[in-house]
Structure formats: structure tokens, C-alpha cells
Amino acid sequence: MSPLVASALGVVLGVLATLLGLTVWRTRQQASSPDPAPLVSPALQTTIEHLRGAAALIGPHDEILAESHSAASSGVLRGNRLAHPEVLELVRDARREAEPGVLNIDVPTGLGLPGRRLAVRVSPLGDGLVLLVADDRSEALRIDETRRDFVANVTHELKTPIGALSLLAEAITDAADDPDAVRHFAGRMSTETERLNELISQIIALSRLQSSDPLLAAVPIELDEVLNAVLDQFREQAGSRRITLTRQRCPGAVIRGDRSQIEAALRNLVQNAIAYSDAGARVAISVRRVHDATGDWVEASVSDNGIGISDSDQPRVFERFFRVDYGRSRAHGGTGLGLSIVKHIAAAHGGTVSLWSRLGQGSTFTLRLPALRPDTDAEGTAA
Ligand code: ADP
């Protein structure tokens, strides 16, 4: 071959190689494959890698050509393959029919935790390529389920006072000629109306709590001062049952938050301590500052020597509408929502509420909230 022809051929091959290099990309896996490789541009590969959810590009032989960073931990892939036969089937159907497909699958987490529900979507891209995207729907399903349970519980709870009101209205009609009976039934109607009112207020309070962030409009709050207001509200009630309220102050125990919410949380705890103690009991409220490895905290504890809560019921008392003894809760106008409200308020303020209790001996509920360090807030003193 003459040097001229050789160099002309070299130029042609070079141009061809450049053209191929510009238009055709092969993944590492395909480069060694004997079959014709699919075309995956680096741009597509990078796009898939950076997708926020779990996504993968699947080749004509069901191999993974590209995957997003979170795809490996999603449970859909196993190495270079699809982990689930049903997803493989979905991918093959999409490729064959040239139609997108959707499938919900449950993926075990393998950590003894509940599995995950994934919505897997596949779209054929041509050339045997299929794009797979898997959305983790577990959280959305859990929220839906909680909402459904809540609506069912609310409906059930509302039926009791509404049913009672309707019966009492009938009783009043029947006793129209007996003024004493009418007065008696009217009195009971007003008790039921108060219950209904309390229940609706608590439901509204809980739903407001779930949709608002108290820290957005937070102010410094001195817990001693809030407790002054709370205890003033219960002195008469406690006195009428000879329940002694004692307290230990802690000046300078300041937190940041929504004052009305903190007051509501402490009110619920004090109200329960009085309601679930027998006449002549003692309710002690103390505030203290705590410094530990997790930071600076302010703790408000409400202790009683009342009926106490069994070990098996303790984890449940913070659930909405849970009551150990429905009759006793109802007798003091309880709704079963108080402690779930306290738990929400604590969490929304970056804190916790914990419980120590022994059946027949009493209970201590402790609200623990992040302490406000004087140097972190320039807004001034306690609210
Ligand atoms: P309720 O409106 O019924 O008081 P809560 O959510 O405030 O609802 O409390 C849930 C349940 O936890 C109560 O019904 C009661 O059985 C139990 N409980 C709460 N506080 C105390 C306490 N200090 N001592 C004993 N039992 C309590």
C-alpha cells in the first residue's frame, strides 16, 4: 500500500472512529459482550445516576446499564440484575409491548423492621432499553392508614355523646309534665354537651399541632412562670378533692417555643395527675435543668401517688384515644387525646415526654425540652 493510500485510509478510519465515538457509547458491561451493545450516552448515564429516587436503565438482556445512587439500597436490584421475578416480568412486558407498566411490590428490609412498599414504574425507551423508577410509598401509606384510623376513631368517639344527647332529648320529651325530671335530664344534657365540646376542641388542637411548626413563631418561655398559670387553674379542683399540689421551682429554666402549647402540655399532665389520683393524694411538680452528653435540657416532671399504669399499658397511653379505664377517663371528662397532644407538643419543640409508673403506686410524666442558652437568643427575657 502506498504511503498516500495508507494515510488516506488512516484519515477515513480516524473520522469514522471519531463519529462513532461521538454518537455511540457503550457501557463497560457491553464493551466485553459479544452481542451488539445498546447505546447509552454519558449524559443519560449521568442523569440516571443523579436521579433522587431509585432508578435504573435496563438493557435488552435484562442487565443493569446504569443506576441511580439510591437504587442499590432500594431492594429492586441485586448486583447487576433485577431482584424480583415480578419486576423482571414487568420490564420484559414493557419491552415486548412497547408500553409503560406499573407494579406495587413489598420489599423486606431484612432488619426486623416493617417492609417497604415500592411503586415500580417502567418505560420502554427503544433498542431494548427500559427505564425503571421505584418510588418508596411506605411513608405515604402509613400516613393514609393513620388518617383512616383517626377518622374511624373520631367518628366512634363522637357517636357516644351524640347518642347520649339524642336519648336525653327523648327523655325530656317523655317527661314534659315532670319539671324535676326535665331539670335532671337537662343537666345531663349540658354535661354531654361539655364533653362534646371538649372532644371537638382536642381534635382541633391535635390537627392544628400536626400542621403547624411552633418553632416558627417561638419565644423564650420560663417554665416556672407557665406553671404558675397552670397551677392556678387547678387549685380549686385539687382542693375540692383534698389533693395537695406541691412544686419545686427552678428560676432561669427557659426554653424556646409556643407558650400556649407548652401551657397546654403541662395542663394535660397536671389534670391527669389529679384525675387519676384518689382524694387526699399528692401531686408534685418540679422543674430542673439537666446537662448531659446530648445537650442542655429543661425538664418539668409531674408526679402523683395515684392509681399508676401497668407495664403493659405504659407504651399505649400516648396513643390517640387510648384509655386504660374508659369509665374513669369519661368521669373526669377525658377524651383519650391529652397525652397524644403532649407527645406532639414535646416532639414539635425538639423534646420528649417520658413516663415512669407503677400500678397502685403512682406515675411521673417528664416533659424534656431543649434549654434556651442565654447567649443564643437576643429577643430578651421570658415570655
Ligand atoms: P384522658 O383524656 O383519658 O385522660 P390521656 O391521653 O390524657 O386521656 O391519657 C390516656 C390514658 O392514660 C388515661 O385514660 C389513663 O388511663 C392513663 N393516664 C394518664 N395519666 C395518668 C396518670 N397520671 N395516672 C394514671 N393513669 C394515667
Residues whose N, C-alpha, C, O or C-beta is under 5 A from the ligand:
A	BS01	ADP	N272 A273 Y276 G308 I309 V317 F322 R323 V324 D325 S329 G334 T335 G336 L337 G338 L339 S340 S363
